[in-house]
Amino acid sequence: MSKQIENQVHEAFENFSKWETYGLVFHLMDKRKITLRKIIEIAQQYGISQGVIKMRRRDLTYANRAGI
């Protein structure tokens, strides 16, 4: 993972906008630019728990599969 990607994820959580933030970080994860573990680590610095990150991942995965 490059420092640029890590900074991009930090910036997304600093300027948190629920679905835009999660959409960006999970897109980067799907492209293998960052791991779920690293997303969780960064999110926790902004007060977002591991459980919330995993829940949002499930939400977006379901929405993408359902075509929502």
C-alpha positions in Angstrom: 0.0 0.0 0.0 1.4 3.3 -1.0 1.5 6.3 1.3 -0.6 8.2 -1.2 -3.4 5.6 -0.8 -3.2 5.7 3.0 -3.4 9.5 2.9 -6.4 9.3 0.6 -8.2 7.0 3.1 -7.3 9.3 6.0 -8.6 12.3 4.1 -11.9 10.4 3.3 -12.4 9.8 7.0 -11.4 13.3 8.0 -14.0 14.7 5.6 -16.5 12.0 6.4 -19.6 11.7 4.2 -21.0 8.3 5.0 -21.6 6.6 1.6 -19.0 8.6 -0.3 -16.3 7.6 2.3 -17.3 4.0 2.4 -17.6 3.8 -1.3 -14.1 5.2 -1.8 -12.3 3.0 0.7 -14.1 -0.2 -0.3 -13.4 0.6 -4.0 -9.7 0.9 -3.1 -9.9 -2.4 -1.2 -11.6 -4.1 -4.2 -8.7 -2.8 -6.3 -6.3 -4.3 -3.8 -4.8 -1.0 -3.0 -5.6 -1.3 0.8 -6.6 -4.1 3.1 -9.7 -4.3 5.2 -7.4 -4.5 8.3 -5.8 -1.2 7.4 -9.1 0.5 6.7 -10.3 -0.6 10.2 -7.0 0.7 11.7 -7.4 4.1 10.1 -11.2 4.3 10.8 -10.6 3.6 14.5 -8.5 6.8 14.6 -11.6 8.7 13.7 -13.9 6.9 16.2 -15.4 4.3 13.9 -15.3 0.8 15.3 -14.4 -2.4 13.5 -18.0 -3.6 13.7 -19.3 -0.5 11.9 -16.7 -0.9 9.1 -17.6 -4.6 8.6 -21.3 -3.8 8.7 -20.9 -1.1 6.0 -18.9 -3.5 3.9 -21.8 -6.0 4.1 -24.3 -3.2 3.3 -22.4 -2.1 0.2 -21.7 -5.6 -1.0 -25.4 -6.5 -0.7 -26.4 -3.3 -2.4 -24.0 -3.9 -5.3 -25.2 -7.5 -5.8 -28.9 -6.4 -5.6 -28.3 -3.6 -8.1 -29.4 -1.0 -5.6 
